[in-house]
Amino acid sequence: MAKKTGFDTVVDAARSLPDIEQGLTWGADALKVHGRLLACQAIHKSAEPNSIVVKIPIDQREELIASDPAVYYVTEHYLNYPSVLVRLSRIHRDSLRDLLGMAYRSADRKKKRGPRKRQPSERSRRS
């Protein structure tokens, strides 16, 4: 039997979510829903080993970090991305499942809204 990796824990926690796709993002193991990233291995050098990146709204990130800074964190590289870093060795399985559910609901809302309509550029308005 193959040894489980830290990301296998993430995959297990996401099993109850519908339409989850496993794949790669930037060469790292990732989970997606309808092509939208939910979580992936944190591969940037600023992230601690055995961490994942979970996409969540930026306004919810500070609350998570404040609630448990031993588990949730952010580095300068990730500040402008709607995401939080998670130390897999510190997060409880139920909390991981809840966090992935939060990311799933956020991605699902975006899917239901559909793609954004592009505004005509200044150049095309002049034509």
C-alpha positions as CSV (number, residue, x, y, z in Angstrom):
1,M,0.0,0.0,0.0
2,A,1.3,3.4,-0.9
3,K,2.3,5.8,1.8
4,K,-0.2,8.7,2.2
5,T,1.0,12.2,1.6
6,G,-0.2,15.4,3.4
7,F,-2.3,16.2,0.3
8,D,-4.0,12.8,0.6
9,T,-5.5,14.2,3.9
10,V,-6.9,17.1,1.9
11,V,-8.4,14.8,-0.7
12,D,-10.0,12.7,2.0
13,A,-11.5,15.7,3.6
14,A,-13.0,16.9,0.3
15,R,-14.7,13.5,-0.6
16,S,-18.1,14.6,0.5
17,L,-18.1,17.7,-1.9
18,P,-19.7,17.1,-5.3
19,D,-17.9,17.6,-8.6
20,I,-14.4,17.7,-7.0
21,E,-11.6,17.2,-9.6
22,Q,-8.1,16.2,-8.6
23,G,-5.3,17.6,-10.8
24,L,-2.3,19.8,-10.9
25,T,-1.8,23.5,-10.6
26,W,1.6,25.0,-11.2
27,G,2.9,21.4,-11.0
28,A,1.4,20.9,-7.5
29,D,-1.4,18.5,-6.4
30,A,-4.7,20.5,-6.5
31,L,-8.4,20.1,-6.0
32,K,-10.8,22.0,-8.2
33,V,-14.5,22.3,-8.8
34,H,-15.7,23.1,-12.3
35,G,-12.2,24.1,-13.2
36,R,-11.9,26.6,-10.2
37,L,-9.1,26.0,-7.7
38,L,-10.1,25.1,-4.2
39,A,-6.8,24.0,-2.7
40,C,-3.3,23.0,-3.7
41,Q,0.0,22.3,-2.2
42,A,1.8,25.5,-1.2
43,I,5.0,25.4,-3.4
44,H,6.2,29.0,-3.1
45,K,9.4,29.2,-1.1
46,S,7.8,31.5,1.5
47,A,5.3,28.8,2.6
48,E,6.2,26.3,5.3
49,P,6.7,22.7,4.4
50,N,3.5,20.5,4.5
51,S,1.3,23.5,3.9
52,I,-1.6,24.0,1.5
53,V,-3.2,27.1,-0.1
54,V,-7.0,27.2,0.2
55,K,-8.9,29.8,-1.9
56,I,-11.2,31.8,0.3
57,P,-12.4,35.4,0.2
58,I,-9.7,37.8,1.5
59,D,-12.2,39.3,4.0
60,Q,-12.5,35.9,5.7
61,R,-8.7,35.2,5.9
62,E,-7.9,37.6,8.7
63,E,-10.7,36.1,10.9
64,L,-9.3,32.6,10.3
65,I,-5.7,33.6,11.1
66,A,-6.9,35.4,14.3
67,S,-8.9,32.4,15.3
68,D,-5.9,30.0,15.2
69,P,-2.5,31.4,14.0
70,A,-0.9,28.1,14.8
71,V,-2.9,26.6,11.9
72,Y,-3.7,29.5,9.5
73,Y,-1.2,32.0,8.1
74,V,-0.3,34.1,5.1
75,T,3.1,35.2,3.7
76,E,3.8,38.3,1.7
77,H,3.7,36.3,-1.5
78,Y,0.0,35.4,-0.9
79,L,-1.2,38.7,0.5
80,N,-2.9,39.8,-2.7
81,Y,-4.5,36.4,-3.5
82,P,-7.9,35.3,-2.0
83,S,-6.4,32.5,-0.1
84,V,-5.0,31.3,3.2
85,L,-2.1,29.0,4.0
86,V,-2.8,26.0,6.2
87,R,-0.3,23.9,8.3
88,L,-1.6,20.4,7.6
89,S,0.2,19.1,10.7
90,R,-1.8,21.4,12.9
91,I,-5.3,21.4,11.5
92,H,-8.0,19.1,12.8
93,R,-9.7,17.0,10.2
94,D,-13.1,18.5,10.9
95,S,-11.7,22.0,10.5
96,L,-10.1,21.1,7.2
97,R,-13.4,19.7,6.0
98,D,-15.2,23.0,7.0
99,L,-12.5,25.1,5.4
100,L,-12.7,23.2,2.1
101,G,-16.5,23.6,2.3
102,M,-16.1,27.3,2.6
103,A,-13.8,27.4,-0.4
104,Y,-16.3,25.2,-2.3
105,R,-19.3,27.4,-1.6
106,S,-17.3,30.5,-2.7
107,A,-16.3,28.8,-6.0
108,D,-19.8,27.5,-6.5
109,R,-21.3,31.0,-6.1
110,K,-18.9,32.3,-8.7
111,K,-19.9,29.5,-11.1
112,K,-23.6,30.3,-10.7
113,R,-23.0,34.0,-11.5
114,G,-21.3,32.9,-14.7
115,P,-18.4,34.6,-16.4
116,R,-18.0,38.4,-16.0
117,K,-18.9,40.5,-19.0
118,R,-16.0,42.4,-20.2
119,Q,-16.4,46.1,-20.5
120,P,-15.4,47.5,-24.0
121,S,-11.9,48.9,-23.9
122,E,-11.3,52.6,-24.6
123,R,-9.7,51.6,-27.9
124,S,-12.7,49.6,-29.1
125,R,-15.2,52.3,-28.2
126,R,-13.3,54.7,-30.5
127,S,-13.5,52.4,-33.5
